[in-house]
Amino acid sequence: MRSFDHSTAVQARLHELVPGGAHTYARGSDQYPEGMAPVLVRGKGARVWDVDGNEFVEYGMGLRAVTLGHGYEPVCAAAAHTGS
């Protein structure tokens, strides 16, 4: 059984700071089924992790599917490149 203790506390704080807990309706806490991670902190490829360290396969979270996956290295490298 997964624990969401820390994630739930972070989500409660988000609701104190941001109406609905998110800046876009699609990321609001009422947009996800029960038992899903309330707060994701990172992603790599098709996987994401929540504040409690639980790992999930990304499918329709956030603003829907991410075609290239999270943290796709060629895109990250291009974004970080400052030019000559």
C-alpha positions as CSV (number, residue, x, y, z in Angstrom):
1,M,0.0,0.0,0.0
2,R,1.4,3.4,-1.0
3,S,1.7,6.2,1.5
4,F,0.8,9.8,0.5
5,D,1.4,11.4,3.9
6,H,4.0,14.0,2.8
7,S,2.2,14.6,-0.5
8,T,-1.1,15.2,1.2
9,A,0.6,17.8,3.6
10,V,2.2,19.5,0.6
11,Q,-1.1,19.6,-1.3
12,A,-2.8,21.1,1.8
13,R,-0.2,23.9,1.8
14,L,-0.7,24.4,-2.0
15,H,-4.4,25.0,-1.3
16,E,-3.5,27.7,1.2
17,L,-1.3,29.5,-1.3
18,V,-3.1,28.8,-4.7
19,P,-6.9,28.6,-5.1
20,G,-7.6,25.0,-6.2
21,G,-4.0,24.0,-5.5
22,A,-2.8,24.7,-9.0
23,H,-2.6,27.4,-11.6
24,T,-4.5,25.5,-14.3
25,Y,-7.8,23.7,-13.8
26,A,-6.4,20.5,-15.4
27,R,-3.9,20.2,-12.5
28,G,-6.4,20.8,-9.7
29,S,-6.8,18.1,-7.1
30,D,-10.3,17.4,-8.2
31,Q,-9.1,16.3,-11.6
32,Y,-7.5,13.0,-10.4
33,P,-9.0,9.8,-9.0
34,E,-8.5,8.9,-5.4
35,G,-5.3,7.0,-4.7
36,M,-3.3,9.1,-7.1
37,A,-0.2,11.1,-6.1
38,P,-1.3,14.6,-5.0
39,V,2.0,16.2,-5.8
40,L,4.6,15.0,-8.4
41,V,8.1,16.3,-8.0
42,R,10.0,14.9,-10.9
43,G,9.8,12.8,-14.1
44,K,12.1,10.9,-16.3
45,G,10.9,9.2,-19.5
46,A,7.5,7.6,-18.9
47,R,7.9,7.6,-15.1
48,V,7.1,10.2,-12.4
49,W,7.7,10.4,-8.7
50,D,5.7,12.0,-5.9
51,V,6.9,13.8,-2.8
52,D,6.7,10.5,-0.9
53,G,9.0,8.7,-3.3
54,N,6.2,6.6,-4.9
55,E,6.9,5.9,-8.6
56,F,4.2,5.8,-11.3
57,V,4.0,5.3,-15.0
58,E,2.9,8.7,-16.5
59,Y,-0.4,8.4,-18.3
60,G,-2.7,11.4,-18.6
61,M,-1.4,13.2,-15.6
62,G,-0.8,17.0,-15.6
63,L,-1.8,18.4,-19.0
64,R,-2.1,15.0,-20.7
65,A,0.5,12.7,-22.3
66,V,4.0,13.9,-22.8
67,T,5.0,12.5,-26.2
68,L,8.8,12.6,-25.7
69,G,8.6,11.7,-22.0
70,H,9.9,13.8,-19.1
71,G,13.5,15.0,-19.1
72,Y,14.2,13.9,-22.7
73,E,17.9,14.5,-23.0
74,P,18.1,16.1,-26.5
75,V,15.5,18.6,-25.5
76,C,17.1,19.3,-22.1
77,A,20.5,19.8,-23.7
78,A,19.0,22.2,-26.4
79,A,17.2,24.2,-23.7
80,A,20.3,24.5,-21.6
81,H,22.6,25.4,-24.5
82,T,23.4,29.1,-24.3
83,G,25.0,29.5,-27.7
84,S,28.4,30.7,-28.7
